[in-house]
Amino acid sequence: MPAAAAADEAALRTLLPAGSRLIHGPLVLPFGAHERGWLLAWRAPEPEAGVAVWYLAPRPGDAAHWRLLRLRDPEPADAFFDIELRAAFATGPEGARDLVLLERYTRAAPAGGERHDSARVLRRDGDGVRAVPELESLLDGVSDAAEARRRLAPAYERLLPKVKGELAAAFASLPVDVVDLTRLERLQRLQPGHPLYEVDDAANGYLALRGDGGRPGYVAALFRQADGGAVVAVQQRWPDAQRTRLLRRDGAGWNDLTAALLPGWRDSDDCTLPRRGLTVACADGRRWTWDGRSFQPLPPSTTKSSPRSPRSTS
């Protein structure tokens, strides 16, 4: 949807179907790799009267549009209950936040008196969302957000898989605009045996992950700088296109240095990042070699290798 539709609370209210009633939000919450997005819950008008929950977040790499995720759609059984969304909050590791919805179901008249508290734990999964039933079962009967967080904390402490090497750790923390996966998805795909794992060569500072279902694969390489820092080259790769960027960590964030370090680079250039050596080669014959400060152009016919040291991760 156009980004203007999610500009503020007033704009968000215009997205609701005619006759709907907002029952929770809009709230600003992180979800998955997004650090900011809008959550809102609404009840549809009679006779359906079901409850829906939406989450809206910026679309990675597309500043003009936001992505709408339907966390809950109206259900036929909703008509038999008064449904209260008692709390909505994000929890889990940075870059891999889950959303927790604490719901109270009260039996509508004339069969009043029944009440049940339950929870939905929702996780980003590719372009969509999935429930996490093993965590939802921990929250049956819980109506308090603080108690819900306490019960979930042990599971989140062991959620993220371990990886080795500077590049894998850097790849897991890159902005969602560069790698449109949650931190959990990235670390899972870097485990040998995962169907989308291709290579994680920590010694040479190189990794590759396959794409899936129309989503891109990723290739990344680490280039050591003369000042002791490092530049991470990251490619999003589709069957017929790619996008390459060069980034360096700046405190808690990342700076895109592609234009400064690769003069004359075109965003759509078809190139290959090296697993070994220092030369980036393009399909049209152009080449650049890393000198510890920036990439220097080489004549298309040049085959001479550069010293190994600026790529070393040891």
MOTA-V274476 format. One record per backbone hydrogen bond with DSSP energy under -0.5 kcal/mol. CO is the residue of the C=O (numbers start at 1). NH is the residue of the N-H. If there is no record, write none. Layout:
co=<CO;CO>
nh=<NH;NH>
This chain:
co=<1;2;3;4;8;9;10;11;12;13;17;21;24;27;27;29;31;32;34;36;37;38;39;39;40;41;41;42;43;45;45;50;52;53;53;54;55;56;57;58;59;62;62;64;65;67;67;69;69;72;75;76;77;78;80;81;82;82;84;84;87;89;91;93;95;97;98;99;100;100;101;101;102;102;103;104;104;105;106;108;110;111;114;116;117;118;120;120;121;122;123;125;128;130;131;132;132;133;135;136;137;139;144;145;146;147;148;149;150;152;152;153;154;156;165;166;167;168;169;170;170;171;175;175;179;182;183;184;185;186;188;190;191;194;196;199;200;201;201;202;203;205;206;207;208;208;209;212;215;217;218;219;220;221;222;223;225;229;231;231;232;232;233;234;235;235;236;237;238;241;243;245;246;246;247;248;250;253;255;255;257;258;261;262;266;267;269;270;272;278;279;280;281;282;286;287;288;289;292;294;294;294;296;298;299;308;308;309;310>
nh=<66;5;6;7;12;13;14;14;15;16;20;43;41;29;39;37;34;97;31;58;29;56;26;27;54;23;24;52;21;48;49;44;42;71;72;40;69;38;67;60;62;59;65;3;59;57;69;55;71;53;78;79;80;81;108;83;84;106;86;104;102;100;98;96;183;32;91;122;89;102;103;120;86;87;118;84;106;116;82;111;112;114;107;105;141;103;101;122;132;99;130;128;125;123;133;135;136;137;138;139;140;142;148;149;150;151;152;153;154;155;156;157;158;159;169;170;171;172;173;173;174;174;178;179;181;186;187;188;189;190;191;192;194;197;210;208;202;205;206;205;313;222;201;220;198;199;218;215;212;237;209;235;207;233;224;231;228;225;223;233;234;247;221;245;219;237;243;217;241;238;236;234;257;258;232;255;253;250;248;257;261;262;295;265;269;244;271;283;281;290;281;288;272;285;282;298;280;296;226;291;293;296;289;287;302;311;312;312;224>
